[in-house]
């Protein structure tokens, strides 16, 4: 597990582990190895014996963009890892302090063009999804936004609330209460469709920035060369787990739905994601030591 314990991602992994334990009749233990955008934990998975006993949680940062972002990455996602199943692709919600007076994508773009360098947006760190969601937004809108990396989403949201930063592409659970209280304004949702958590808030795409789609990404992966019969069995079992109400409820809190599907579906998703985001990273010449 390439993330710290306690978050929704960790909780989802633990539900899957518990159910796999029941299905296979043997313990499935979660070992948290956070750090470096999830690449430390996934690096361990990539180097593990391909026998089906070591699974990893692949994410936007440690699968889709890691190879182009990190200079000294210990693994190659597309070569050293094999997908088992796509779990979910949660969107984020673009938020600003309500006192700033920005209420929609159009006014945000106008403000940024009228006040060059005035928009600072926070993220949970260099190379994370909400960092690159901002880079994609700025690139497509042809505006300048200054990225401010934090050591996690919570401190980034705290500074947003304090007015130190002006924008955040935020996970739903961290900002819903502040949107409801009026402290933050929900400008748009970054996914392909509106969220059931904020059904009145439009997507960025339908707000005028056509073709803008940005989602998080989570999948179960195994070391490359893991026998096909093992990955097929894991795919089947996790597909059944994704039908459970507790899993759906966990993902609903992130504004997401369970996806599932075949190994081939997951492979296609990886290929598409790597092409899209690596193109942006390379064009902007973004690198992390």
Secondary structure, 3 states (H helix, E strand, C coil): CCCCCCCHHHHHHHHHHHHHHHHHCCCCCCCCCCCHHHHHHHHHHHCCCCCCCCEEEEEHHHHHCHHHHECCCCCCHHHHEEEEEEEECCECEEEEEHHHCCCCHHHHHHHHHHCCCCCEEEECCCCCHHHHHHHHHHHHHCCCCEEEECCCHHHHHHHHHCCCCCEEEECHHHHHHHHHHCCEEEEEECCCCCCHHHCCCCECHHHCCCCCCCECCEEEEEECCCCHHHHHHHHHHHHHHCCCHHHHHHHHCCCCCCCCCCHHHHHHHHHHHHHHHHHHHHHHCCCEC
